[in-house]
């Protein structure tokens, strides 16, 4: 895409659809703080964003099955069913006996849909290991069992079994009627611009949900979002979105500050952003500790001063 094409793509005053991944806070003793989980789902809804639970931000890969179910119950109780959730299948790389656990995806999606939510088809070793035609076949099969779902391209900087498909495979996904959108987390503007061009040409109602926490202004070009960064400040993201719809130039300044937060917290190793979020929650009084579950990478304590600086500047917008 050439530079003039990018400029021409800007969509002033459009209404932005925002979905925000929900962090799962932990107590100092290492247990899930269920009251804090419920409070953050409520906070996200109150801001005007759709909660996205059991995503990478919510440690879906690290949660016990019973805890994932309980997170779904919390989301359903708070929202009445207006939420999205990761349909995650835990598998091992190169397992010849079960290269793709399609039954596992059906079970995970059913657990979400029976609570009124919309599944987000989370990558797995098995789903990444099949051909692009097999990937489309799997999504088609999942769509045959649910009213609607959201696809998910996830780069390997987030998880080793992530996958970004070709633009031809992306276009084929748009032909699945139950697939209402797809989260795109390559952290590449160009790849996302390419997907927006296909969406506009093939299926204008399809949601290109940016997962680019390093370029959250992709909403200017026609993307909507499903972000982990917005869990830090759902109210600020919602305010930014309203500014864009109203043509308020304050959008740019608030977006710049939120993007600064994204550049800080989504640096390598990218999964460490979840510990930054846990520290942020503690600083905001949204949780009692910055504890993360075993297996989640930690950030240095020096991040705290940087987070405090952003928080103090952000409070001027409230």
PyMOL commands that set and color helices and strands:
alter all, ss='L'
color gray80, all
select helices_A, chain A and resi 3-9+34-47+56-58+65-79+102-113+125-129+132-143+167-173+189-202+216-221+229-231+234-246+250-265+270-284+303-315
alter helices_A, ss='H'
color red, helices_A
select strands_A, chain A and resi 18-21+50-53+84-87+118-121+149-154+179-185+207-210+224-227
alter strands_A, ss='S'
color yellow, strands_A
deselect
rebuild
show_as cartoon
